[in-house]
Amino acid sequence: MAVSRDRESDLCVVGLGPAGRALAHRALCAGLSVTAIDPRPDRLWPPTYSCWLDELPAWLPATAIATTIPAPTIWTTVRRRIDRPYCVLSKHGLRDALPVDGAVVVEGRAAQLTAHQVTLTDGRVFDATAVLDTRGLPGPGRRRAASAHGVFVDEGNAAPMIAGNEGLLLDWRPENGAGPTEPPSFLYAVPIGDGTVIFEETSLGLRGGMPQHELRKRLLTRLTAHGIQLTGTEPCEAAHYPLDQPPPPKGGAGPIAFGSRGGAMHPCTGYSVADSLALVDTAVGALQRGRDPIIDMWSLPARAVYWMRMRGLYGLGRLTTEQSAAMFDAFFASSPRGQRALLSARDDYAGLGAVLFDTVAHTWPFRWRYDLVGWTNRNRWLNYEIDPATTSEPRP
Ligand SMILES: Cc1cc2nc3c(=O)[nH]c(=O)nc-3n(C[C@H](O)[C@H](O)[C@H](O)COP(=O)(O)OP(=O)(O)OC[C@H]3O[C@@H](n4cnc5c(N)ncnc54)[C@H](O)[C@@H]3O)c2cc1C
């Protein structure tokens, strides 16, 4: 196939997920010329994205938000309301808030990326002053993963658990049928603004993640315990991705990794969208000044925070259900600063160090602290085999 050489632009953004689209959009706003490449550039992103409201950058219009939950609930061994608004983003609203009019939008799949050039699988080549790699993450393999099975339930049917603008961010009540010697999972349930509530059974930190059939079985058991019966026709969503994508080294000779591919994936929550949105202007500003954006985005404090969050991920991945509830109990008793240091702040290493120490120090009974820091049961679930799917799986 003849190789055609397309015109040079300031930026070539490879991958139009939320991170790439936000980057292309803000670069265009800043007056840069942009080529944006994706196999399906106009696709509506399949997942339902959420975040804490205060994490979103001021430039993002309110139309990107579908629902706001003023004080979400956490269930550990007790019920707590968190006095911090949380929001579910609108699929259409978020995409429409990030227009890329003015960019050269290319439908295609990148095969090779260098610092200044992208070659597509069909042979087309695009040159740019900077190439931004926003292709997201590959499947987790045996990496530490986030896995979730979500079911969209009509608000009326969901009412026994979620009514109005309530939201359940973490529900560790032992109601999913998993025994104490099985890897843990929790429930996440929020109204998404279209008359449905998503109920999502979620596992964080297991190597290779948890299979969908196991998560679904647990979810149905949990919902049944609250009198919620499904018809089996409800739409579903699935998540299965790695949590341990490190920040890129500074001064790399290749393309610049950004978004989940560039270390924005939070190792303990599995969230990256708000962080990517918040970081685009830092990246664009650095590129405009001819600086390496990795240096501006990944300061030493930010790298220290990432390192500590990874310790949190290792801890999460070895606990039982009871231990997880006890640990989150200790964590959510900490100060708002401590909670933000783990959940949101990118560079509050002192706050994060303090809250991690405090969480371990307040987890009860005492001996569980050894598991938390990995002195005992370090690889508790490493070779755990989840039963394969059977045809007698409980149906809704
Ligand atoms: C069900 C589910 C629920 C989730 N919920 C949340 C949430 O509530 N909050 C949150 O923050 N995160 C959530 N996540 C995590 C979420 O996936 C990531 O945070 C987010 O999608 C990462 O955005 P990204 O733009 O970095 O990468 P992606 O969204 O993965 O986008 C990558 C883009 O690159 C394109 N691409 C891939 N390969 C190539 C190639 N070779 N050439 C060109 N283009 C390519 C893809 O088509 C895609 O458009 C959820 C994930 C799932 C699956």
The ligand as a MOL file (V3000), in Angstrom:
LIG
                    3D

  0  0  0     0  0            999 V3000
M  V30 BEGIN CTAB
M  V30 COUNTS 53 58 0 0 0
M  V30 BEGIN ATOM
M  V30 1 C -17.8710 -0.1570 33.2830 0
M  V30 2 C -16.8040 0.8310 33.6680 0
M  V30 3 C -17.1060 1.8230 34.5880 0
M  V30 4 C -16.1410 2.7750 34.9360 0
M  V30 5 N -16.4620 3.7700 35.8150 0
M  V30 6 C -15.5850 4.7570 36.0230 0
M  V30 7 C -15.9610 5.8870 36.8100 0
M  V30 8 O -17.0700 5.9530 37.3450 0
M  V30 9 N -15.0630 6.8860 36.9600 0
M  V30 10 C -13.8300 6.8290 36.3750 0
M  V30 11 O -13.0620 7.7750 36.5100 0
M  V30 12 N -13.4490 5.7550 35.6570 0
M  V30 13 C -14.2870 4.7220 35.4610 0
M  V30 14 N -13.9210 3.6480 34.7230 0
M  V30 15 C -12.5610 3.5090 34.2590 0
M  V30 16 C -12.5210 4.0940 32.8450 0
M  V30 17 O -12.4630 3.1840 31.7980 0
M  V30 18 C -11.3390 4.7830 32.5650 0
M  V30 19 O -11.1750 5.5410 33.7090 0
M  V30 20 C -11.4700 5.6950 31.3190 0
M  V30 21 O -12.2270 5.1570 30.2730 0
M  V30 22 C -10.0910 5.9080 30.8350 0
M  V30 23 O -10.1580 6.9010 29.8580 0
M  V30 24 P -9.0210 7.0310 28.7910 0
M  V30 25 O -9.4610 8.1050 27.8450 0
M  V30 26 O -7.7070 7.1420 29.4350 0
M  V30 27 O -9.0060 5.6210 28.0140 0
M  V30 28 P -10.1790 4.8920 27.2450 0
M  V30 29 O -11.5050 5.3290 27.7040 0
M  V30 30 O -9.8550 3.4400 27.2980 0
M  V30 31 O -10.0260 5.3950 25.7410 0
M  V30 32 C -9.0230 4.9380 24.8880 0
M  V30 33 C -9.3960 5.2930 23.4620 0
M  V30 34 O -8.2870 4.9270 22.6270 0
M  V30 35 C -8.7750 4.3010 21.4760 0
M  V30 36 N -7.7290 3.4130 20.9640 0
M  V30 37 C -7.3030 2.2360 21.4720 0
M  V30 38 N -6.3270 1.7170 20.7020 0
M  V30 39 C -6.1170 2.5910 19.7010 0
M  V30 40 C -5.2390 2.6200 18.5780 0
M  V30 41 N -4.3670 1.6350 18.3740 0
M  V30 42 N -5.3030 3.6620 17.7580 0
M  V30 43 C -6.1720 4.6730 17.9610 0
M  V30 44 N -7.0270 4.7080 18.9910 0
M  V30 45 C -7.0020 3.6750 19.8440 0
M  V30 46 C -10.0240 3.5480 21.9210 0
M  V30 47 O -10.8990 3.3450 20.8300 0
M  V30 48 C -10.6050 4.5330 22.9410 0
M  V30 49 O -11.5030 5.4290 22.3350 0
M  V30 50 C -14.8620 2.6960 34.3650 0
M  V30 51 C -14.5690 1.6920 33.4470 0
M  V30 52 C -15.5220 0.7700 33.0920 0
M  V30 53 C -15.1730 -0.2730 32.0660 0
M  V30 END ATOM
M  V30 BEGIN BOND
M  V30 1 1 1 2
M  V30 2 1 2 3
M  V30 3 2 2 52
M  V30 4 2 3 4
M  V30 5 1 4 5
M  V30 6 1 4 50
M  V30 7 2 5 6
M  V30 8 1 6 7
M  V30 9 1 6 13
M  V30 10 2 7 8
M  V30 11 1 7 9
M  V30 12 1 9 10
M  V30 13 2 10 11
M  V30 14 1 10 12
M  V30 15 2 12 13
M  V30 16 1 13 14
M  V30 17 1 14 15
M  V30 18 1 14 50
M  V30 19 1 15 16
M  V30 20 1 16 17
M  V30 21 1 16 18
M  V30 22 1 18 19
M  V30 23 1 18 20
M  V30 24 1 20 21
M  V30 25 1 20 22
M  V30 26 1 22 23
M  V30 27 1 23 24
M  V30 28 2 24 25
M  V30 29 1 24 26
M  V30 30 1 24 27
M  V30 31 1 27 28
M  V30 32 2 28 29
M  V30 33 1 28 30
M  V30 34 1 28 31
M  V30 35 1 31 32
M  V30 36 1 32 33
M  V30 37 1 33 34
M  V30 38 1 33 48
M  V30 39 1 34 35
M  V30 40 1 35 36
M  V30 41 1 35 46
M  V30 42 1 36 37
M  V30 43 1 36 45
M  V30 44 2 37 38
M  V30 45 1 38 39
M  V30 46 1 39 40
M  V30 47 2 39 45
M  V30 48 1 40 41
M  V30 49 2 40 42
M  V30 50 1 42 43
M  V30 51 2 43 44
M  V30 52 1 44 45
M  V30 53 1 46 47
M  V30 54 1 46 48
M  V30 55 1 48 49
M  V30 56 2 50 51
M  V30 57 1 51 52
M  V30 58 1 52 53
M  V30 END BOND
M  V30 END CTAB
M  END
